[in-house]
Every structure is written in structure tokens, then in C-alpha cells.
């Protein structure tokens, strides 16, 4: 990392460069970018009642849902949602094979 003369600080550019070398950090940023598209993929009706939670090791995206009714509705639309997600998944080079909707993962903010 490059230090700023006469200080204990490092430049922002060098700090970001170091962070981007970390494989787990890069993966987290990529997933975060995917999660930003959830509103477009799920639609306005479900955007506030569901949110991506995680992606498992076996490429299943877990979506937290406000309640079981929302989880059921989204489960019925799973194929449509997966189809809508494909352009985003391809551009971010993420492989998601399935979706799982879980009301137990919901956290009120």
C-alpha cells in the first residue's frame, strides 16, 4: 500500500486495490451488485416484502420473505424470476441454479 507522505494514512486507491485482491471480498461485491437488481426481477409488488439473503455452495439463492404467503407467491413465480435474472447473472458471471424462499430469514429493519 502506498503511504501519503508525512502521515500514517494510505491512499484510497491503494486500499481499494488491496481489497480487490481478496477473493472473498470480490465475491461479496459481485453478489451485492446482483442483489441490487432484485427489485427489477421480483417486481414492485414483492420488492419490499422479499430480499436476497445468500447464495449457498450448491448455487441456490436464498431469498428472505416477509411471511409465508409471500414465500408461496414467489415460489409459484420461481421460473419467471429465474428467467428474468439470467441477463444479470450472465453479466456478473454468477451461477444460480435455483431459488429458495424462506420466511424464517426475514429481519425487520
MMTF fields as JSON, N, C-alpha, C and O atoms, coordinates in Angstrom:
{
  "mmtfVersion": "1.0.0",
  "mmtfProducer": "UNKNOWN",
  "numBonds": 435,
  "numAtoms": 436,
  "numGroups": 109,
  "numChains": 1,
  "numModels": 1,
  "chainsPerModel": [1],
  "groupsPerChain": [109],
  "chainIdList": ["A"],
  "bondAtomList": [4, 2, 8, 6, 12, 10, 16, 14, 20, 18, 24, 22, 28, 26, 32, 30, 36, 34, 40, 38, 44, 42, 48, 46, 52, 50, 56, 54, 60, 58, 64, 62, 68, 66, 72, 70, 76, 74, 80, 78, 84, 82, 88, 86, 92, 90, 96, 94, 100, 98, 104, 102, 108, 106, 112, 110, 116, 114, 120, 118, 124, 122, 128, 126, 132, 130, 136, 134, 140, 138, 144, 142, 148, 146, 152, 150, 156, 154, 160, 158, 164, 162, 168, 166, 172, 170, 176, 174, 180, 178, 184, 182, 188, 186, 192, 190, 196, 194, 200, 198, 204, 202, 208, 206, 212, 210, 216, 214, 220, 218, 224, 222, 228, 226, 232, 230, 236, 234, 240, 238, 244, 242, 248, 246, 252, 250, 256, 254, 260, 258, 264, 262, 268, 266, 272, 270, 276, 274, 280, 278, 284, 282, 288, 286, 292, 290, 296, 294, 300, 298, 304, 302, 308, 306, 312, 310, 316, 314, 320, 318, 324, 322, 328, 326, 332, 330, 336, 334, 340, 338, 344, 342, 348, 346, 352, 350, 356, 354, 360, 358, 364, 362, 368, 366, 372, 370, 376, 374, 380, 378, 384, 382, 388, 386, 392, 390, 396, 394, 400, 398, 404, 402, 408, 406, 412, 410, 416, 414, 420, 418, 424, 422, 428, 426, 432, 430],
  "bondOrderList": [1, 1, 1, 1, 1, 1, 1, 1, 1, 1, 1, 1, 1, 1, 1, 1, 1, 1, 1, 1, 1, 1, 1, 1, 1, 1, 1, 1, 1, 1, 1, 1, 1, 1, 1, 1, 1, 1, 1, 1, 1, 1, 1, 1, 1, 1, 1, 1, 1, 1, 1, 1, 1, 1, 1, 1, 1, 1, 1, 1, 1, 1, 1, 1, 1, 1, 1, 1, 1, 1, 1, 1, 1, 1, 1, 1, 1, 1, 1, 1, 1, 1, 1, 1, 1, 1, 1, 1, 1, 1, 1, 1, 1, 1, 1, 1, 1, 1, 1, 1, 1, 1, 1, 1, 1, 1, 1, 1],
  "groupList": [{"groupName": "UNK", "atomNameList": ["N", "CA", "C", "O"], "elementList": ["N", "C", "C", "O"], "formalChargeList": [0, 0, 0, 0], "bondAtomList": [1, 0, 2, 1, 3, 2], "bondOrderList": [1, 1, 2], "singleLetterCode": "X", "chemCompType": "L-PEPTIDE LINKING"}],
  "groupTypeList": [0, 0, 0, 0, 0, 0, 0, 0, 0, 0, 0, 0, 0, 0, 0, 0, 0, 0, 0, 0, 0, 0, 0, 0, 0, 0, 0, 0, 0, 0, 0, 0, 0, 0, 0, 0, 0, 0, 0, 0, 0, 0, 0, 0, 0, 0, 0, 0, 0, 0, 0, 0, 0, 0, 0, 0, 0, 0, 0, 0, 0, 0, 0, 0, 0, 0, 0, 0, 0, 0, 0, 0, 0, 0, 0, 0, 0, 0, 0, 0, 0, 0, 0, 0, 0, 0, 0, 0, 0, 0, 0, 0, 0, 0, 0, 0, 0, 0, 0, 0, 0, 0, 0, 0, 0, 0, 0, 0, 0],
  "groupIdList": [1, 2, 3, 4, 5, 6, 7, 8, 9, 10, 11, 12, 13, 14, 15, 16, 17, 18, 19, 20, 21, 22, 23, 24, 25, 26, 27, 28, 29, 30, 31, 32, 33, 34, 35, 36, 37, 38, 39, 40, 41, 42, 43, 44, 45, 46, 47, 48, 49, 50, 51, 52, 53, 54, 55, 56, 57, 58, 59, 60, 61, 62, 63, 64, 65, 66, 67, 68, 69, 70, 71, 72, 73, 74, 75, 76, 77, 78, 79, 80, 81, 82, 83, 84, 85, 86, 87, 88, 89, 90, 91, 92, 93, 94, 95, 96, 97, 98, 99, 100, 101, 102, 103, 104, 105, 106, 107, 108, 109],
  "secStructList": [7, 7, 5, 7, 6, 6, 1, 1, 7, 5, 7, 2, 2, 2, 2, 2, 2, 2, 2, 2, 2, 7, 2, 2, 2, 2, 2, 2, 2, 2, 2, 2, 2, 2, 2, 2, 6, 2, 2, 2, 2, 2, 7, 2, 2, 2, 2, 6, 6, 3, 3, 3, 3, 3, 3, 7, 6, 6, 1, 3, 3, 3, 3, 3, 3, 1, 1, 2, 2, 2, 2, 2, 2, 2, 2, 2, 6, 2, 2, 2, 2, 2, 2, 2, 2, 2, 2, 2, 2, 2, 2, 2, 6, 7, 7, 7, 7, 3, 3, 3, 3, 3, 4, 4, 4, 7, 7, 7, 7],
  "xCoordList": [0.834, 0.0, 0.877, 1.938, 0.415, 1.154, 0.778, -0.396, 1.794, 1.542, 1.588, 2.347, 0.771, 0.772, 1.93, 2.045, 2.794, 3.953, 3.564, 2.555, 4.382, 4.244, 2.981, 2.559, 2.377, 1.196, 1.267, 2.158, 0.32, 0.185, -0.901, -1.245, -1.438, -2.52, -2.008, -0.863, -2.881, -2.606, -3.623, -4.705, -3.287, -4.206, -5.418, -5.344, -6.511, -7.751, -7.568, -8.04, -6.887, -6.668, -5.914, -6.265, -4.875, -4.09, -4.876, -4.723, -5.712, -6.545, -7.55, -7.727, -8.206, -9.172, -8.468, -8.995, -7.302, -6.531, -6.219, -6.321, -5.846, -5.569, -6.833, -6.793, -7.946, -9.201, -9.64, -10.125, -9.471, -9.905, -9.046, -9.438, -7.902, -7.07, -7.643, -7.357, -8.45, -9.06, -10.233, -11.191, -10.149, -11.156, -12.545, -13.541, -12.618, -13.904, -14.542, -15.763, -13.726, -14.234, -14.822, -15.891, -14.123, -14.627, -15.96, -16.882, -16.045, -17.276, -18.425, -19.549, -18.146, -19.174, -19.676, -20.874, -18.784, -19.176, -20.034, -21.033, -19.649, -20.406, -21.814, -22.786, -21.921, -23.245, -24.071, -25.276, -23.438, -24.135, -24.707, -25.827, -23.944, -24.436, -25.642, -26.598, -25.602, -26.741, -27.973, -29.077, -27.788, -28.905, -29.577, -30.763, -28.831, -29.4, -30.466, -31.337, -30.398, -31.353, -32.623, -33.521, -32.706, -33.839, -35.172, -36.143, -35.23, -36.477, -36.982, -38.183, -36.064, -36.461, -36.909, -37.848, -36.245, -36.531, -37.828, -38.656, -38.013, -39.183, -40.42, -41.544, -40.221, -41.347, -41.681, -41.323, -42.368, -42.726, -43.518, -43.313, -44.406, -45.288, -44.497, -44.884, -43.389, -42.634, -41.307, -40.606, -40.969, -39.668, -39.494, -38.401, -40.554, -40.459, -40.767, -40.59, -41.225, -41.615, -40.653, -40.861, -39.592, -38.589, -37.246, -37.182, -36.182, -34.847, -33.873, -33.994, -32.911, -31.917, -31.177, -30.835, -30.941, -30.298, -28.889, -27.938, -28.762, -27.45, -27.498, -28.557, -26.329, -26.222, -25.442, -24.326, -26.024, -25.398, -24.288, -24.143, -23.515, -22.416, -22.899, -22.153, -24.141, -24.676, -25.487, -26.355, -25.193, -25.721, -27.223, -27.894, -27.747, -29.151, -29.203, -28.575, -29.954, -30.1, -31.256, -32.389, -30.952, -31.957, -32.508, -31.751, -33.823, -34.483, -35.317, -36.184, -35.044, -35.817, -37.152, -37.212, -38.217, -39.563, -40.242, -40.032, -41.049, -41.707, -42.609, -42.712, -43.264, -44.121, -44.27, -43.767, -44.955, -45.11, -45.944, -45.75, -46.853, -47.686, -46.818, -46.962, -45.927, -45.015, -44.106, -43.867, -43.604, -42.746, -43.477, -42.896, -44.742, -45.537, -45.769, -45.63, -46.119, -46.335, -45.074, -45.137, -43.938, -42.684, -42.291, -41.709, -42.601, -42.319, -43.103, -42.589, -44.323, -45.131, -44.577, -44.823, -43.834, -43.246, -41.755, -41.064, -41.272, -39.837, -39.234, -38.196, -39.854, -39.323, -39.25, -38.264, -40.287, -40.319, -39.196, -38.542, -38.974, -37.927, -36.548, -35.692, -36.335, -35.042, -34.763, -33.629, -35.782, -35.63, -35.276, -34.417, -35.933, -35.658, -34.255, -33.656, -33.749, -32.421, -31.274, -30.155, -31.526, -30.447, -29.531, -28.312, -30.052, -29.131, -28.189, -27.016, -28.708, -27.891, -26.853, -25.7, -27.28, -26.364, -25.225, -24.068, -25.557, -24.523, -23.546, -22.336, -24.063, -23.173, -22.249, -21.125, -22.708, -21.883, -21.108, -20.323, -21.335, -20.679, -20.938, -20.024, -22.223, -22.66, -23.543, -24.357, -23.38, -24.171, -25.176, -24.793, -26.455, -27.529, -28.422, -28.979, -28.554, -29.338, -30.787, -31.672, -31.019, -32.366, -32.584, -31.643, -33.836, -34.202, -34.931, -35.699, -34.688, -35.417, -35.935, -35.167, -37.211, -37.847, -38.117, -38.765, -37.617, -37.639, -38.136, -37.486, -39.288, -39.842, -39.086, -39.17, -38.36, -37.62, -36.391, -35.88, -35.916, -34.716, -35.005, -34.075, -36.279, -36.648, -36.235, -36.462, -35.632, -35.236, -35.827, -35.553, -36.634, -37.205, -36.129, -35.38, -36.057, -35.032, -35.628, -34.908],
  "yCoordList": [-1.181, 0.0, 1.242, 1.282, 2.222, 3.466, 4.427, 4.744, 4.89, 5.822, 7.252, 7.592, 8.08, 9.509, 10.12, 9.873, 10.916, 11.479, 12.254, 12.958, 12.109, 12.828, 12.482, 13.255, 11.342, 10.903, 9.397, 8.726, 8.886, 7.436, 6.884, 5.704, 7.738, 7.342, 6.626, 6.806, 5.815, 5.215, 5.783, 6.207, 5.794, 6.363, 5.459, 4.245, 6.067, 5.32, 4.322, 3.188, 4.739, 3.871, 2.604, 1.505, 2.772, 1.595, 0.688, -0.533, 1.271, 0.475, -0.352, -1.54, 0.267, -0.441, -1.532, -2.633, -1.223, -2.207, -3.438, -4.569, -3.219, -4.336, -5.151, -6.381, -4.462, -5.157, -6.013, -7.13, -5.49, -6.222, -7.444, -8.295, -7.543, -8.746, -9.897, -11.061, -9.571, -10.582, -11.224, -10.544, -12.529, -13.272, -13.198, -13.024, -13.326, -13.29, -11.901, -11.78, -10.872, -9.504, -9.267, -8.671, -9.733, -9.6, -10.325, -9.819, -11.516, -12.305, -11.574, -11.564, -10.966, -10.238, -9.029, -8.748, -8.319, -7.16, -7.597, -6.952, -8.679, -9.184, -9.585, -9.265, -10.287, -10.689, -9.471, -9.428, -8.504, -7.278, -6.587, -6.077, -6.57, -5.979, -6.748, -6.145, -8.065, -8.869, -8.55, -8.415, -8.432, -8.177, -6.83, -6.657, -5.892, -4.583, -4.682, -3.818, -5.717, -5.894, -6.627, -6.838, -7.012, -7.8, -7.102, -7.752, -5.794, -5.05, -5.19, -5.337, -5.145, -5.291, -6.711, -6.925, -7.666, -9.076, -9.522, -10.18, -9.172, -9.62, -8.791, -9.275, -7.556, -6.67, -5.807, -6.127, -4.719, -3.752, -4.395, -4.069, -5.294, -5.919, -6.659, -6.651, -7.296, -8.118, -7.49, -8.051, -6.358, -5.742, -5.398, -5.554, -4.934, -4.561, -5.717, -5.601, -6.825, -7.965, -9.137, -10.186, -8.945, -10.001, -9.363, -8.268, -10.062, -9.577, -10.746, -11.678, -10.689, -11.764, -11.874, -10.867, -13.087, -13.339, -13.896, -13.418, -14.913, -15.529, -16.426, -16.665, -16.912, -17.934, -19.08, -18.891, -20.263, -21.418, -21.987, -21.61, -22.892, -23.525, -24.309, -24.477, -24.786, -25.541, -24.652, -25.138, -23.335, -22.353, -22.121, -21.899, -22.172, -21.861, -20.495, -20.284, -19.577, -18.26, -18.297, -18.616, -17.967, -17.941, -16.52, -15.552, -16.41, -15.115, -15.053, -15.896, -14.043, -13.843, -13.215, -12.28, -13.745, -13.241, -12.781, -13.352, -11.75, -11.142, -12.131, -12.092, -13.017, -14.031, -15.218, -15.196, -16.236, -17.467, -17.244, -17.936, -16.298, -16.027, -15.48, -15.887, -14.567, -14.005, -15.107, -15.189, -15.951, -17.061, -17.978, -18.421, -18.266, -19.132, -18.476, -19.127, -17.198, -16.471, -16.475, -16.716, -16.211, -16.184, -17.576, -17.72, -18.582, -19.96, -20.289, -20.965, -19.823, -20.057, -19.31, -19.705, -18.238, -17.443, -17.733, -16.987, -18.792, -19.085, -19.132, -18.516, -19.835, -19.962, -18.598, -18.282, -17.804, -16.458, -15.594, -14.852, -15.685, -14.899, -15.339, -14.505, -16.646, -17.155, -16.702, -16.36, -16.7, -16.246, -14.757, -14.341, -13.966, -12.529, -12.225, -11.208, -13.108, -12.905, -13.24, -12.767, -14.037, -14.531, -13.449, -13.617, -12.347, -11.324, -10.764, -10.504, -10.583, -10.066, -11.095, -10.758, -12.349, -13.418, -13.562, -13.732, -13.495, -13.62, -12.46, -12.663, -11.234, -10.076, -10.062, -9.569, -10.597, -10.637, -11.95, -12.125, -12.863, -14.177, -14.945, -15.472, -14.984, -15.725, -16.872, -16.705, -18.016, -19.181, -19.46, -19.841, -19.271, -19.597, -20.613, -20.346, -21.786, -22.859, -22.889, -23.362, -22.371, -22.466, -21.333, -20.644, -21.152, -20.159, -20.86, -21.795, -20.405, -20.913, -19.71, -18.814, -19.695, -18.581, -18.986, -20.002, -18.188, -18.568, -17.413, -16.372, -17.604, -16.569, -16.473, -15.45, -17.509, -17.509, -16.601, -16.218, -16.255, -15.44, -13.936, -13.13, -13.557, -12.15, -11.419, -11.9, -10.264, -9.418, -8.033, -7.413, -7.56, -6.207, -5.179, -5.283, -4.18, -3.14, -1.854, -0.873],
  "zCoordList": [0.0, 0.0, 0.0, 0.622, -0.695, -0.841, 0.283, 0.473, 1.03, 2.127, 1.638, 0.73, 2.248, 1.964, 2.754, 3.954, 2.106, 2.806, 4.063, 4.089, 5.1, 6.376, 7.155, 8.014, 6.871, 7.616, 7.812, 7.292, 8.565, 8.737, 7.815, 7.891, 6.946, 6.064, 4.816, 4.402, 4.233, 2.933, 1.951, 2.356, 0.677, -0.304, -0.481, -0.293, -0.84, -1.071, -2.201, -2.115, -3.257, -4.405, -4.019, -4.447, -3.204, -2.821, -1.884, -1.929, -1.04, -0.144, -0.94, -0.67, -1.917, -2.763, -3.565, -3.727, -4.055, -4.816, -3.962, -4.437, -2.723, -1.81, -1.525, -1.501, -1.311, -1.034, -2.219, -2.037, -3.429, -4.618, -4.909, -5.707, -4.286, -4.425, -3.621, -3.899, -2.627, -1.768, -2.508, -2.876, -2.72, -3.484, -2.838, -3.54, -1.534, -0.834, -0.914, -1.013, -0.871, -0.984, -2.374, -2.508, -3.398, -4.775, -4.938, -5.577, -4.35, -4.433, -3.739, -4.241, -2.589, -1.846, -2.632, -2.631, -3.295, -4.089, -5.274, -5.591, -5.92, -7.065, -6.642, -7.325, -5.517, -5.025, -4.633, -4.881, -4.035, -3.66, -4.89, -4.858, -5.963, -7.216, -7.746, -8.235, -7.652, -8.084, -7.233, -7.762, -5.947, -5.035, -5.319, -5.038, -5.869, -6.2, -7.299, -7.397, -8.111, -9.195, -8.758, -9.572, -7.506, -7.035, -7.29, -7.676, -7.08, -7.272, -8.705, -8.935, -9.664, -11.07, -11.368, -12.134, -10.771, -11.046, -10.375, -11.006, -9.104, -8.353, -8.663, -8.527, -9.074, -9.344, -8.139, -7.005, -8.402, -7.352, -6.211, -5.042, -6.558, -5.561, -4.473, -3.305, -4.868, -3.925, -3.485, -2.643, -4.037, -3.746, -2.267, -1.723, -1.615, -0.202, 0.738, 1.951, 0.181, 1.013, 0.904, 1.514, 0.117, -0.041, -0.373, -0.933, -0.021, -0.36, -0.375, 0.419, -1.28, -1.338, -0.009, 0.612, 0.407, 1.698, 1.514, 2.133, 0.655, 0.436, -0.792, -1.371, -1.168, -2.206, -1.592, -1.107, -1.612, -0.975, -1.855, -3.018, -1.285, -2.008, -3.228, -4.193, -3.19, -4.325, -5.275, -6.0, -5.262, -6.224, -6.123, -7.132, -4.902, -4.653, -3.971, -2.934, -4.56, -3.959, -2.974, -3.335, -1.724, -0.67, -0.588, -0.502, -0.616, -0.568, 0.71, 0.941, 1.535, 2.758, 2.379, 1.58, 2.964, 2.661, 3.952, 5.022, 3.824, 4.987, 5.716, 6.942, 4.965, 5.581, 4.631, 3.507, 5.091, 4.305, 3.04, 2.04, 3.08, 1.904, 0.767, -0.386, 1.101, 0.096, -0.445, -1.649, 0.452, 0.03, -0.941, -1.931, -0.667, -1.546, -2.902, -3.937, -2.904, -4.159, -5.018, -6.224, -4.395, -5.14, -5.623, -6.698, -4.846, -5.266, -6.533, -7.425, -6.612, -7.806, -9.021, -10.16, -8.78, -9.864, -10.064, -10.759, -9.468, -9.475, -10.879, -11.123, -11.78, -13.144, -13.827, -14.493, -13.659, -14.238, -13.654, -14.387, -12.36, -11.701, -12.173, -12.469, -12.243, -12.721, -14.153, -14.49, -14.981, -16.365, -16.408, -17.187, -15.578, -15.523, -14.997, -15.348, -14.164, -13.563, -14.511, -14.31, -15.527, -16.388, -16.95, -16.894, -17.489, -18.014, -16.937, -17.206, -15.729, -14.628, -14.187, -13.917, -14.118, -13.723, -14.725, -14.339, -16.01, -17.051, -17.008, -17.103, -16.866, -16.872, -15.651, -15.739, -14.516, -13.307, -13.172, -12.24, -14.107, -14.11, -12.81, -12.175, -12.445, -11.259, -11.734, -12.642, -11.126, -11.473, -10.357, -9.251, -10.65, -9.71, -10.398, -11.463, -9.781, -10.383, -9.915, -10.627, -8.697, -8.134, -7.141, -6.747, -6.744, -5.74, -4.607, -4.834, -3.39, -2.23, -1.446, -1.094, -1.183, -0.496, 0.944, 1.197, 1.893, 3.297, 4.169, 4.26, 4.806, 5.678, 7.004, 7.684, 7.377, 8.644, 8.599, 9.651, 7.431, 7.277, 7.328, 7.375, 7.319, 7.269, 8.551, 9.661, 8.37, 9.5, 9.242, 8.214, 10.178, 10.045, 10.313, 11.284, 9.439, 9.602, 10.084, 10.274]
}
